[in-house]
């Protein structure tokens, strides 16, 4: 299981490698070095942190690409591309992602999954 701290560390570790990889792909597609000022042109639909997060969520089999697309307001194809970019980096940096037993298919499933369980929540009564 990956906790919030571990996810944050993973994002910090993989973001530079993801940016370098993305620039290499764009350079290969263009066939030359960047001619315009850095930061110009089309912006990525997902931030590097988002790409890492959706990949981890999908690899854990918590959510389908369609659901992740709905939650991040992109297409399932964008999620697929993110997974193709990030999965090799996870492997190369020695971060295996284990599957989860939870399966979320719709936004209400996510809300239910994230909602606190009243039976497990202890509320301290004050007088």
C-alpha positions as CSV (number, residue, x, y, z in Angstrom):
1,X,0.0,0.0,0.0
2,X,1.2,3.5,-0.8
3,X,0.6,6.2,1.7
4,X,0.4,9.9,1.2
5,X,4.0,10.5,2.3
6,X,5.3,7.7,0.0
7,X,3.2,9.1,-2.9
8,X,4.7,12.6,-2.3
9,X,8.2,11.1,-2.2
10,X,7.5,9.2,-5.4
11,X,6.3,12.3,-7.1
12,X,9.4,14.2,-6.0
13,X,11.7,11.4,-7.2
14,X,10.0,10.8,-10.6
15,X,9.1,14.3,-11.7
16,X,12.6,15.3,-12.9
17,X,12.9,12.0,-14.9
18,X,9.4,12.4,-16.3
19,X,10.2,16.0,-17.5
20,X,13.5,14.9,-19.1
21,X,11.7,11.9,-20.8
22,X,8.9,14.2,-22.0
23,X,11.4,16.7,-23.6
24,X,13.3,13.8,-25.3
25,X,10.0,12.6,-26.8
26,X,9.0,16.1,-28.0
27,X,12.5,16.7,-29.4
28,X,12.4,13.4,-31.3
29,X,8.9,14.3,-32.6
30,X,10.1,17.7,-33.7
31,X,13.3,16.4,-35.2
32,X,15.4,19.2,-33.7
33,X,16.0,21.2,-30.5
34,X,13.3,23.6,-29.2
35,X,13.3,26.8,-31.3
36,X,10.7,28.8,-29.3
37,X,11.1,30.0,-25.8
38,X,10.6,27.3,-23.1
39,X,7.1,27.2,-21.8
40,X,5.5,28.3,-25.1
41,X,3.2,26.0,-27.1
42,X,0.6,23.5,-26.0
43,X,0.5,22.7,-22.3
44,X,0.2,19.1,-21.0
45,X,-3.3,18.2,-20.0
46,X,-1.9,16.6,-16.8
47,X,0.8,17.8,-14.5
48,X,3.7,15.5,-13.8
49,X,2.3,14.8,-10.4
50,X,-1.1,14.0,-11.9
51,X,0.5,11.6,-14.4
52,X,2.2,9.8,-11.6
53,X,-1.0,9.7,-9.5
54,X,-3.2,8.3,-12.3
55,X,-0.6,5.7,-13.1
56,X,-0.4,4.5,-9.5
57,X,-4.2,4.5,-9.2
58,X,-4.6,2.5,-12.4
59,X,-1.7,0.1,-11.6
60,X,-3.3,-0.6,-8.2
61,X,-6.5,-1.4,-10.2
62,X,-8.4,1.1,-8.0
63,X,-10.0,2.8,-11.0
64,X,-10.6,2.3,-14.7
65,X,-9.0,4.6,-17.2
66,X,-12.5,6.0,-18.0
67,X,-13.2,6.8,-14.4
68,X,-9.7,8.4,-14.0
69,X,-10.4,10.4,-17.1
70,X,-13.7,11.7,-15.6
71,X,-12.1,12.6,-12.3
72,X,-9.2,14.4,-14.0
73,X,-11.3,15.9,-16.8
74,X,-9.3,14.3,-19.6
75,X,-9.9,11.4,-21.9
76,X,-9.1,7.8,-21.1
77,X,-6.5,8.0,-23.9
78,X,-4.7,10.8,-22.0
79,X,-4.7,8.5,-18.9
80,X,-3.3,5.7,-21.1
81,X,-0.5,7.9,-22.4
82,X,0.4,8.9,-18.9
83,X,0.6,5.3,-17.8
84,X,2.8,4.5,-20.8
85,X,5.1,7.4,-19.8
86,X,5.3,6.7,-16.0
87,X,5.2,2.9,-15.8
88,X,8.7,2.4,-17.1
89,X,10.0,5.1,-14.7
90,X,8.4,3.3,-11.8
91,X,10.1,0.1,-12.8
92,X,13.4,1.7,-13.5
93,X,13.4,3.4,-10.1
94,X,12.4,0.3,-8.2
95,X,8.9,1.2,-7.2
96,X,6.6,-1.8,-7.8
97,X,2.9,-1.0,-7.4
98,X,0.8,-3.7,-5.8
99,X,-2.9,-4.2,-6.7
100,X,-5.7,-3.2,-4.3
101,X,-8.8,-5.2,-3.5
102,X,-11.0,-2.1,-3.9
103,X,-12.5,-1.5,-7.4
104,X,-14.0,1.9,-8.2
105,X,-16.0,2.3,-11.4
106,X,-18.0,5.5,-11.0
107,X,-17.6,8.9,-9.3
108,X,-20.1,7.9,-6.6
109,X,-18.0,4.8,-5.9
110,X,-15.1,7.1,-5.2
111,X,-17.2,9.3,-2.9
112,X,-18.4,6.3,-1.0
113,X,-14.8,4.9,-0.8
114,X,-13.4,8.2,0.6
115,X,-16.3,8.9,3.0
116,X,-15.4,8.4,6.6
117,X,-17.0,5.3,8.1
118,X,-19.2,6.5,11.0
119,X,-18.7,3.2,12.8
120,X,-15.0,3.6,12.8
121,X,-14.9,7.3,13.6
122,X,-14.7,8.1,17.3
123,X,-16.2,11.4,18.2
124,X,-15.2,12.8,21.5
125,X,-18.2,14.2,23.3
126,X,-17.7,17.5,25.1
127,X,-20.1,18.8,27.7
